[in-house]
Amino acid sequence: MSGMPYDKGQVISDSGSNSGIRPRTGFLFSGQSSEYVGMGVGLHREHALFRAAIDRHADQFRRLTGVAPLDVFADPAAQTRAELLQPAVFLLQVALAEFWTACGVRPDAVAGHSLGEYAAACVAGVFGVEEGLELVSARGRAFAAVPGAGRMVAVGGPDPAELERMVAAYGDAASVAAYNAPERIVVSGTDVAMEELAAAFERQGRPTVPLETTHAFHSTLVAPAVPALVAAAGRVRHRAPAVPMVLNLTGGWAASGDIGAPYWGRQLTSPVRFTAGVRALMDEGCTVFLEVGPGRSLTTAGRAQSDGGELWLAGLAPRRPDSTTVLEHLTALEEAGIPVDWVRYHAPFRAGPTTAGGKPEADRPEAVGAAPAPPAELPFRIERVVIHASASAAGSGVAVVRPRPGGAAREVVDVSVVDAAGRPVVEVVGLELGARPGAEAGGPDQLPPEEAVRLLGSLDALTEDQLHALLPRLAGPGASTPSDRPRSDTHD
């Protein structure tokens, strides 16, 4: 297929400027090696939309693997086993795609990288989630039966033709595994071949980075897994993509009949042509790219061939709370011209008229003209505060409270102050209710949850200067508040 059946969208910049035309969005699904311990756990705990998408398939996942999805998300040992990790990454990605779609962010086209192409195909409608889980679980088992010999090395530098010639000299012992960006290529093969090639690349001035993987993917070393994979894929009904999809094998658009059991067999041992795939997405009008899954490898590779006219939003990150990533991305997407469904995003947290402590209340706390002055020392702590650009302009709002599950002596909640349209104005992450350090929880210094909500519910009526003056007084020792508004133009 040479082109797509739609007009090119408006080109936007990382600053989020737009002319009112909804930009076209590409969902990017990363492959194996972007996973990390704890991926998705925070979002599962904190947001009912994502939790429902995972839990809907938890029984099938357990039947196929013998463990629960969250057990793989959180367990480093489980993530070394292909038969557990591969279906876990697939389920995480399709659940995230469902989450983003529920928030109003829908893909106009999709692309996956290696294992991520299964999630891309599922989101494109090639097969359903249950069929995809069956297929990817079979893929993981097929890999588990193949010895994990060999390794992979990322190589930089120009002149891919010379690199290809050097790799080809090793015959079946080495392969080009992926073309990720114009000067970013991955090679795969035996330990000996990779060691010798890495040394040769370094002598040429090409930087190399060894990759941590369970197998030498996209090389002849994984060919023994192909028969079992093709047999499993033959039991799955494949449909034509309902959402435009670019293919790993060609870097071009998938047409009816392109994806079936033989495709997955060839994909396993052939190079991933991600560079060409990203170029196809950009040539056909995509200007917003969202990495759907863990990590930032695809947005980093995509940005390497961007002229700065696109917005690149990385996936979930190991050292950043999931809620922070999601809220900052949604804000950036709205600034870019994509209508975000804030009401749907906040809906699960508005179900009952409760305070942070879960006690009945007649009404949710409404914002007032000014926040009451806090005492010199307040007995609660805050992990992080995000002040959105709309904070100074908001005239009124509602405090939405999200209790964190657990039986800790000191209750921890997250609080969002949202405006009338449901957009976040101030995010208070990790509000710990309880005694000051050194005092017993429940003692005379404990702040009632109702009082904390009353204070936080009035934050959106303050000017930015007032917020910055107030928040350090609310935060206990070790907490941090920003010295200026958080940037939304860098997401990696």
Number of C-alpha atoms within 10 A of each C-alpha: 9 9 11 16 7 10 9 15 17 18 22 22 18 20 17 18 12 16 11 10 13 16 23 25 24 26 26 30 32 30 23 19 17 19 23 17 15 18 25 28 18 14 20 18 14 20 19 18 22 21 19 15 19 24 17 11 17 17 15 16 23 13 10 17 19 11 15 19 25 18 16 24 22 16 14 15 12 17 22 14 16 23 22 28 25 26 29 26 30 28 25 24 28 25 27 25 27 20 21 23 14 17 19 19 21 18 22 19 26 28 31 26 24 27 22 24 25 27 37 31 30 24 26 22 18 25 21 18 20 13 17 22 24 19 23 26 25 23 25 21 21 20 25 17 12 14 13 16 13 22 25 29 22 21 22 20 16 13 10 16 9 10 19 14 10 16 21 14 11 15 12 14 19 28 30 24 25 23 23 26 22 18 17 19 25 23 29 28 31 21 16 13 21 23 15 10 22 22 15 13 17 13 10 10 11 17 15 19 12 15 15 13 17 20 22 27 28 26 25 19 24 21 16 14 21 20 13 16 24 20 15 18 24 15 12 17 12 21 18 19 24 13 18 22 31 27 27 28 20 16 21 21 22 20 15 13 11 15 17 18 18 16 16 21 19 15 19 24 22 21 25 27 23 28 23 20 27 29 17 20 28 24 13 19 21 26 26 28 27 25 26 28 30 26 23 21 19 30 23 17 19 22 17 16 16 15 8 15 17 22 27 28 29 24 28 27 20 15 7 10 17 21 17 17 18 15 18 20 21 26 19 24 24 18 18 26 20 22 14 23 20 19 15 14 21 22 15 14 19 14 8 12 14 19 24 23 17 14 10 11 12 8 10 19 21 15 24 19 12 14 19 12 9 11 9 7 12 19 21 24 24 24 16 18 24 21 23 21 17 16 23 18 14 17 15 20 25 24 28 26 24 23 20 16 11 9 8 8 12 17 20 24 21 21 26 26 28 26 22 12 10 20 23 28 25 24 23 20 21 21 24 22 25 25 21 20 12 6 13 14 18 14 11 10 16 18 19 14 18 17 12 20 21 19 19 27 27 22 32 33 23 22 15 20 10 14 18 17 11 16 18 16 15 23 22 19 12 8 14 15 18 13 7 11 15 14 12 20 17 15 17 15
